[in-house]
């Protein structure tokens, strides 16, 4: 006899930023919902506001990760810290340029 229980998934508290991956996934969900064009104005505005907050949180997490990488590379002494270059939409082309 199999017992199925629906346990709530752990969600971050409203003030705690989600993980970067969870934030991106939630942003994708918001974009898909907004792209339907079938939303009432108030719902669209609420989703837009939520998306902007998530976008800001993800951007901050990326900046923190960049800083950590730069610190680690300086500690290693082998590589000088360099600013990250933004990749084109086609990552393969960007990688070819660096080779």
C-alpha positions as MATLAB code, in Angstrom:
seq = 'XXXXXXXXXXXXXXXXXXXXXXXXXXXXXXXXXXXXXXXXXXXXXXXXXXXXXXXXXXXXXXXXXXXXXXXXXXXXXXXXXXXXXXXXXXXXXXXXXXX';
ca = [
       0.000    0.000    0.000;
       1.609    3.224   -1.119;
       0.983    6.299    0.888;
       1.177    9.628   -0.855;
       1.548   12.719    1.192;
       1.802   16.150   -0.201;
       4.375   17.884    1.892;
       4.837   21.559    1.158;
       8.085   22.366   -0.546;
      10.411   24.617    1.382;
      10.141   28.147    0.090;
      12.390   30.974    1.147;
      10.902   33.557    3.435;
       9.593   36.644    1.627;
      12.683   38.684    2.584;
      15.237   35.960    1.860;
      16.483   35.906   -1.725;
      15.889   32.662   -3.596;
      18.800   30.722   -4.966;
      20.005   32.072   -8.293;
      18.593   29.090  -10.157;
      15.225   29.317   -8.397;
      15.089   33.032   -9.128;
      15.720   32.453  -12.835;
      13.114   29.713  -12.952;
      10.556   31.954  -11.280;
      11.424   34.801  -13.677;
      10.853   32.475  -16.638;
       7.479   31.510  -15.207;
       6.523   35.165  -14.767;
       7.575   36.006  -18.327;
       5.546   33.117  -19.751;
       2.478   34.196  -17.819;
       2.867   37.821  -18.901;
       3.427   36.861  -22.544;
      -0.031   35.325  -22.719;
      -1.476   38.829  -22.846;
      -4.573   37.555  -21.068;
      -3.859   39.120  -17.674;
      -5.867   41.801  -15.944;
      -3.887   45.011  -15.515;
      -3.441   44.631  -11.742;
      -2.090   41.077  -12.106;
       0.308   42.187  -14.859;
       1.613   45.020  -12.690;
       2.035   42.703   -9.692;
       3.945   40.193  -11.822;
       6.099   42.947  -13.285;
       6.970   44.198   -9.805;
       7.787   40.668   -8.632;
       9.913   40.102  -11.730;
      11.881   43.306  -11.159;
      12.628   42.273   -7.575;
      13.746   38.823   -8.703;
      15.863   40.307  -11.474;
      17.570   42.614   -8.987;
      18.209   39.739   -6.562;
      19.705   37.585   -9.351;
      21.885   40.461  -10.554;
      23.218   40.995   -7.026;
      23.984   37.288   -6.682;
      25.910   37.365   -9.973;
      27.893   40.404   -8.839;
      28.746   38.668   -5.564;
      29.842   35.546   -7.429;
      32.021   37.641   -9.747;
      33.682   39.295   -6.753;
      34.328   35.924   -5.119;
      35.911   34.585   -8.320;
      38.131   37.657   -8.619;
      39.273   37.305   -4.997;
      40.029   33.617   -5.480;
      42.022   34.218   -8.651;
      44.044   36.957   -6.945;
      44.787   34.607   -4.045;
      46.019   31.939   -6.410;
      48.505   34.467   -7.736;
      48.555   32.874  -11.150;
      45.814   34.859  -12.816;
      45.090   38.554  -12.546;
      41.510   39.522  -11.807;
      39.796   40.729  -14.948;
      36.258   41.958  -15.409;
      33.877   39.424  -16.875;
      32.975   39.861  -20.513;
      29.309   39.627  -21.404;
      28.646   36.682  -23.669;
      26.726   37.033  -26.903;
      23.453   35.175  -27.176;
      25.384   32.434  -28.967;
      27.911   31.245  -26.355;
      29.783   29.163  -28.927;
      30.739   32.281  -30.888;
      31.994   34.017  -27.756;
      34.105   31.014  -26.860;
      35.551   30.873  -30.370;
      36.677   34.522  -30.049;
      38.597   33.720  -26.861;
      40.423   30.755  -28.387;
];
